[in-house]
């Protein structure tokens, strides 16, 4: 039965029209295809003459790892004559308004339409044609007369009617089929995504952290979107001059009281300027005499800045479908998960637990570090390094000789519940945080143990096989696995969220911390004055990932709280009194993406209502910048004070 099934694997150029053929977001495409085909072959699918390696597979399909669409090196799988194309593509005449008579000059040799790819038994690996609007790709979305070109239509006609695929597998985030002109939802035969996909079941590997565009693929091309794991985010680290700066700061901390402090600070200032840090940090002139206290402050500010640079998160490599993470990759993910407080689940973050051991609040340490207080910058560094070390000790107990995390359930059972023998306790016993609260630590690491099970629970290929057999694929939320580990394990049929349910309580709590840190930093940079206006961009994808955290930031800036009804729908806001807010209400310039505007229409109304309510409050204008600016605009326009209902 499986040997008779035909599968058409479609690869893209990501970002559209910019990158190399056979790429996708966060995914090693050809290594993943090779792994999938090996598994399908073991299950009885007809995959004849499959190359021995993924590199050989690349060579077979595109002949060149750096191949662009303009390259003559792409393998031609089929040449479709104009008459054949017109007979197989009933909507071909509708494309002539934009592209003229076929074959045109895209995916064409002047006489025939060319389908690029390679066939292996009953599996075809094809290259999806370009948009056709390389100079103006947005024209496809906004022009009423835009359409796919003849080469694009010929590709899908080949897949459905000549190769006769039982299913098409779009491989990775993302292609352009679902973005072709037509209605946003409820496709008809006049919509090009519907015409192109025809009657072929559409299975789509999609990055787990991008549910908003996965939703577009569902709505407009009927896709079963199977999530794949995004690479873990790791700290960027330091290099060259920044690394030298870090070493100089270490020298200063150990030698500042020996008489060499002034000389080392001069070197720090000089090196910081060479690294262009003087654009971010106020530095004294080189050779200028400064006191010991001022030296500490300068070093603290530079130290804080390079820690910020070092801790920026970058994705580690590319994911391969069905390949479990290494121990180090699991550590990177768990460190980020452990850095967040989860009060709704009674879980304290690891940095906050360690800070309590030092008799401090982690938020105070963050604020002091931002101000450049040297001792707190160093304390934050110690907390960060200790957090990573404790989690590494925990993960190390679940790895095999190759450094891969395996047999998680069995090994975690032997780890948890043995008091002083628990690996994080053993690690902390050799640090200044050895008195950390054992109960809070255990609660956190039990949660991290569950997260680790989910991270390595691989069902990406299993779900694909279920989809190809016409079976049910378990649905699950998409989004950021750091904030919401329920996104894991991958291999789920991605869905987004109820747009009326955001921002959630957890998103609001996170937003408060971010907003207060931002305002405090802006106040420092503005000579002690609060910023009157802050500009924010609301993206659809980000708000789905974080359950409305960016939206919550806007609401907290202006000093209101969202209120949910009995069904969890957020449909009104309430004013936070100035006494409770503890600062002025900040005006916000909001720029919304099109996806946010379309998906979150109720939240757009919520923002409008919040701003109007705050503008009408009887408060001093120096404590309510929204009202201040509204009154100034009213005076400028000569319309007086407007009462909003």
N, C-alpha and C positions, 0 to 999 in steps of 0.2 A: 504493500500500500504506500509506504513512505517513498519507495523507489520511483513511484510514478508521479509524485508531486513535483511541480515546477515552482521555483522561487526566484524572483528577480530582485537582486540586491542593488540598491541605487545609492551611489556616493555623490558628494557635492564638492563645491569649492567654497570654503568658509573662511572669512566672511564672504557673503555673496559677491562674486566678480572681483574679489581682491586677492584671495590666497591661492594656494596650490590645489590641484585636483586631488580629491580623496582626503579632505581634512574636515574636522568637525570640532565643536567646542569641547575642550578638555579630553578629547578622545584620540587614542592612537587607532585610526580607522582600519588600516590594513592588517595590523597585528590582531585587532579584534575580529575582523572578518575571517582571518585565517583560523582563529580559535573557534569561532562559530561553525565554520565549515567542517573542521575536524570532528566536532561534536555531532553535527548533522550526519556526517558520513558514518560515524559509529552507530547512529540510530537507524541506518538503512537508507538514507537519502542517496540518490545517484549523483555523486560528485566526482566525475571522471577526470583523470589527469590533473588533479590538484597539485600544485608545486610543493616542494619539500619545505619551504620556508616562506615567511611573510614577505621578505625582500624579493624573493623570486616571484611572488604573487604580484607585487607592485610592478616588477619588470614585465610580467605577462600582460597586465592590463593597460598600463600607461607608458611603459618603456623608459620612463624618466621620472625619478623621484621629485624633481622640481617642475614637472610639466605644467604649463599653463594652458588655458583653452585655445590660445593662439598657436600652441605648439603643434607641429605636424606629427609628433611622436605618439599620440593617442591611438590605441588599437581600434581599428574599424571592425565592428562585429557584423554590421549589415548595411547594405546600400539599398535605399528605398527609392524606386523610380517615382516620378511625379504622378503618373496615373495610378499607381498602386497606393500612393499616399492619399490622393484625393478619394479613392474608393474606400479606404479604411478610416478616413477622418471626415465624418459628415459635417463638421463645423469648420473645415478648412477655408471655405470662402469667407467666413467671418473674420479671418486673420488678414485678408488681402488689403483691407483699408489701411492698415498700419505697415504691412510688410510686402505688399505687392504680390505678384504671382509667384507660386513656388517654382523652384526650390529656394530662392533667395540666396543670401550670402553667408548665413550662419548655419553651422553644421551641414555644410554643403560642399560638393566638389564642382558645382556649376551645372551638373546634370542630375545628380541624385542627392537625396537627403541622407546624411551619414549618422548612424547610431554607433556611438563609441562604447566599447566594453569588451568582455570576453566570456565565452560560455564554457562551463565545466559540467558536462552531462546535463542534468536537469536544473542546474543553477546558473543563472546569468548575472554577472557583475557589470552593471552599466554606469556610465557617467552622465548624470543629469545635465542637460544643456544649460547655458547661461540664461540670465534674465533677458538679455538682448538690449537692455537699456543701461549699459555700463556708465555712460555719462550722466544719466538721470534715473537711477533705479526707483525713486519714489513716484515716478510717473505711473508706474504700474498700479500703485495704490490709489492715486488721486485723479488720474485722467479717465474720463468716461469711455474714451475710444481706445484705450490701451488694450493690448492683448499679448498672449505668448506668441513667439515667432513660429514659423513652420517647422524648424528643427526641433523645438520643444514638443510640439504636438506629435511629430513623427516618432519621437522617442517613446511616448506613452502608447501610441498606436502599435508600435512594434511589440512592446511588453505585453499588451493585452491580446492582440489579434494575430501576431506572427509567432512570438515565443509562447504565447498562451499561458501566461503565469497564473498559478493558483493563488499566489499572494505576492505582493511587492513589499520588500523590507527597505524602508528608507533608513539609512545608517548614520545616525548622529544628528546633532543640533547645528544648523538646520538647513533645509533646502528651500526652494522657492515655489514649489507647487501650491502650497497653502496660501501664498501671498498673491496669487494671480487675481486679476480683476473679477468682481462679482459681489454678491451680497455678503454682508458680514456674517450672518447666520442664516440657516434655512435655505441651503443652496437649491437652485433650480437648474434645469438643463441649459439655461442661458448664462450660467456662471461657469467660468473657465475651470476652476478646481474640480467641479462636478464632471465637466466634459472630459477633462484629462484623465482623472483616475478611473472613470468608467465604472465597471462592475468588479474591479479587482479589490479584494480585501487588502487594507493598508495597515501594515505593522510598522511602527516607527520607534527606533531607539532614540530616547530624548534625555538630555541632562536633567538629573533630579532637581536641580536648583532653579529650573526655568519653567514653572507651571503656567505662566501667563501666555508664553508663545506656544507651549504644548497645547493649551486650550484652543488656540487659533487652529492648530493642526487638526484637532478633534472636530471643531465646528465646521471647518471649511474643506477638509479632505478626508473626513470620516476615519481618522487614524486611531488605532489602539496604541497609545503612547507608552512604551515600556521604559522605565527609568533606568539610567545607569549612574554609577557613583562618580562624583566629581573628585578630582585629586585633592588630597589634604592641603590646607593652607599652612605654609611654614614661614617662620620669621625670615625676613630678607637678609639679615646679617650685615656685617660691615666689611669694607674693603679699602685698600689704599690709604688715602689721607684720613678717612673716618676711623679706620682701624688704628692708625697712628695716634689719632686724637684720644681714642679710648685708652691706649697704653700710657699716654701722657697724663691722663686724669688719674689712672691707677697710681702712677708715680707721685703725683701731687698728694693724693690721700695718704700715702705712707711717708712722704718726706716734707710735708708742708710746715712742720714745726722744727725743721732742722736748719733753717736759714736759706734753703734752696727754693722755698715756695714761690718767691717773686720771679725767679728765673724760669721756673717751670710754667707759671701762669703766662709769662710772655710768649713762651713757645706754644702754649695752648691757643692764645689769641691769634698768633701768626698763622698757625695751622688751620684754625677755624675759618679765618678769612680766605685762605687758599681753597678751602672746601666750600666757599660761598655761604657759610653759615651766618655771616654778618647780615644777610638779607632777612634772616629769621630771628636772630638773637642780637640784642643791643650789646655791642662790644666796645670797650674803651680803646682809645688810640694806643698803638704799640709804643712802649717806652714810658707811658704815663704812670705816675706813682699812684698806687691805690692801697687802701688799708687791708689788713688780713681778712676782715669781715667782708669787704667788697670783693676780695679775691675768691673767697668761698662762694659768693653769690654768682660771680662770672662763671666759675668752673661748674657750679650747679646747673646754671642755665644751659651751658654747652652740653653737659652730661645728659640733661633731660632731653635735649634735642636729638642727640645721637642715639639715645635709647628709643626715642620715638621712631627714628629712621630704621633702627635695627629690628624693631618689633613689627614693622609693617608686614602684612601677610601677602605672600605670593604663592600661587599654586605650584605644587611639586610635580613636575612632569605631566604625563598624560595617562589616562586610565585605559586599561585593556579589559574588554568585556570578559567577565568570568574569572578574573585574576584577583585573588585576595590581596589585601594590602600587606606591606612589610611591617615589621614591628615599629620602625621609625615613623612610617606613615600613620600608623594607628596612634602613636604618641602625639604627633602633631594635631590630629583631630581631637583626641581626648583632652589635650591641654586647653584647646579653645572651648570645648564643651564645659570643662571644669571651671573656666574663668567667669561663668555667668551664675549669679544667684537665681534660684528657682523657688521663690517663697511659696508659690501655689502648691509645690510638692514637698515643702519643708526641707529644702536642700540649700545649704550655704556654699558659696563658691570657695575654691581652694585658696585663692589669694586673701579672701576675707577671713578665713579660718586662721591662716598664718599671721595676718595682721593683728588679730585679737590676741594671739600668743605674745606679741610684742607690746600689748596694751594699747593698740591703736585701731582706728577705723580705716578701712581700706580707702574709702572715699576721701578722707582727710589726707592720706598719703598721696593719692593721685593729685589732689589740689596743690599740696606743698611741692610735689615733684614738678608740676607745671610752672610753679613760681621760681623754681631753681634752688630750693632749699637743699643743700648738698647732702646732708645726712638722710633726708627722706628720699632723694633720688637713689642713693646707695641702698637704702632699705627696700625700695621698690625693686631694684635689681636683684637683691637677695631673695625676695619673695618670688619673683619671676623664675629665677634659676632653680630655686628649691621646688617650686610647683612642677616644673618639667622633670626634675630628677626623681621626685616621688612617683610621678605617673610612669616614667620610664621603668623604674624598679617594679612597678605593678605589671606593666605590659610584658616585661622581659620574662616573667614567669610563665607566659603562655606561648612562647615562640619555639620553633623548631631550629634545627642546625642551619637552615638557610635564611633565618631571620624572618620567617613568615609566621603570622599569628594563626595557630591551628588548635583544634581540640579545646576550644574556649570553654565550653560548658563544664567538661570534666576537670580541667585545670583550675577554673575559678572556684569550683566546689571545694577543692583542696586548699585554696588560698584563703577564702573568706572565713572569718569566725575563729581565728586562732590568736587573737590578742597581739602580744608582742611579736609574734612570728609573721604578722601581716607585713608584706614587703614595704608598704609606705611608712609603717611605724618604724621598721628597721632603718629605713633611709633617713627619716627625720631625727632619729636618735643621735645621729652624728652631726646635726645642725643646731643652730640657735633656736629653732622652732620645735625642739623635742617635747615641749609641754603642750603641744597643740591638742585641742579637744578631741579625744578618741571617738566619742559618740558621733560628733559631727563629721569627722573624717570617715568613719565607717559608713554612715548614711550616704555620703558623697560617693565613696568608692563602690558601694553596692550598686548605685545608680550608674556609675561609669562602667561597671562590669556588664550591666545589661546593654549599655550603649556599645561596648566592645563586641558583644555577641551579634548585635545588629550590623555593625560595620563589616564584619567578616562573613555574615550570612549571605552567601552568593546565590541569587536566584535569577540573575539576568539572562542566562542561557535557558534555564528551566522555564521561565515565563515565555520566552520566545517559542520554545517547542510546544508549549500549551496553546499559544495563539495560532501556530501553524497547523495544529490539529483541530482548530475550531473550538477549543475549550475555554472555560472561564479563566480570565487573568485577574487576580485579586487587585482591587483598586487601592490607592493610597495617596496621601497628600504629597504635593511637590513643595519645594521650598528649601530653606537653609537648614541642613542637617545639624549645624552647630546650635542654632536656637531651638530647633524642633527635631530631636532625634527620631520622632515618629515617622519622619520621611524615610528612615531606614527600616528594614533592609531594602536595597534597590531591587528592581525587577517587578515593580508594581505598575499598574495602569494609572498614570498620574491624573489627579484632579486638582483643582485649585481650592478655593474656599468660598464660603458664603460672603458675598461682598458687603452684606449689611452687618456682619459680625465684627468688623474692625473699627477702631483699634481695640485689641483685647486688653485685659487688665495687665498681663505680663508685658505687652508692648508699651503700655503707658508707664509702667515702672521703669523700664529700660530707657524710655524717652526722657523721663525726668532727670535721670543721671546725666545723660548725654547733653541735654539742654543746659543744665546748671553748670557743667564743666565748660561748655562752649561760651556761655555768657560770662563766666568768671575769667576765662582766658581773654575774651574780648575787652573786658573791663580793665584788665592789666595792661593790654596793648594800647588802650585808649586813655591812659593816664588817670585811671580811676573812675572814668565815666562809663555808664552803661551804654551799649549800642542802642540806638533808637530803632533801627531797621535791620533785619537779617533776611537774606534771600535764600530760599530753599527750592529744590526741584523734587517733585513727587513723581516717582517712576512706578509704573504698574507692577513690574517684576519684583522690585525691592519691597513694595508693600505687601505683596502676596507672600514673599519669603519670610518676612518679619511680622506678619499679621498686623500690619498697619503702624509700624514703629515710626516711620517718617511722618505719617499723618499725625500721630500722637505728639511728635516734636512740635509741629505747628500749633496744635491746640495748647500745649503747655507753654509755649512762647507767649501766647496772648493771655494765658491764665484762665483756661477753662478745662473742665473735665468731661469726658464723654459719659453718657448715662445709657445703659442698656435696659430694654424692657424685659418682661418675664420670659420671652422667647430668645433672649440673647442678642436682639437686634439693637444696634446703636442708632438711635433716631433723635436724640436731643443732647444738649450740653448744659452744664451748670457752671455758674461763675465761681471761681476761687477767690475769696476775699484777699485784699492786698496784705492784710496782717498775716495770713497763712502763706501767701505766695512769697513774701519777704523780699520783693524786688519790684521794679516797674514792669508793666506789661509791654512786651516788645512787639513792635509792628513787624509783619512778615510779608515779603513779596514772594508769592507762590507761583512757580512755573510748573504746569502739569503736562505730563506726556499724554499723547493721544490714547494710549492703552489705559492709563489711569482714569482719564476723563470718561471713557466709554464703559469701563468695568465698574467704576465707583461713583455713579451719578448721585447716589444718596449721600455719599461722603462729601461730594462737591457742595451739595446743599447744606450739609452740616458745617462746613468751613464758612460758607456765606453767612449762616445764621450766627455762628460764633463771633465773627468779626463785627457784625451789626450790633449784637448784644453788648460787646465790650465798648464799641464806639459811643454807645448811648449812656454808659455808666456816668454817674455824677461823681467823678473823681478828679483830683488835681492832674493837670496835663503832664506835669513832670513825673507822675507815677503811671500814666496811661498814654503811651506814645501813639496808640491807635487812635484814641480820641483827639490827641493833639494834631495829628496829621489830617484827620477827617475835618476838623474845624478849620485848619489852614487851607485845605482844598475848597471847602465851602465858601470861605472868604474870598479866595482867589477867583472862584467862579461866580461870586455874587449871588449865591442861592440861599445863604443863611443856614442855620442848623436844621438838618433834616431829621425828622422822627421816623424811624423804621418800624413797621408792624410785622 
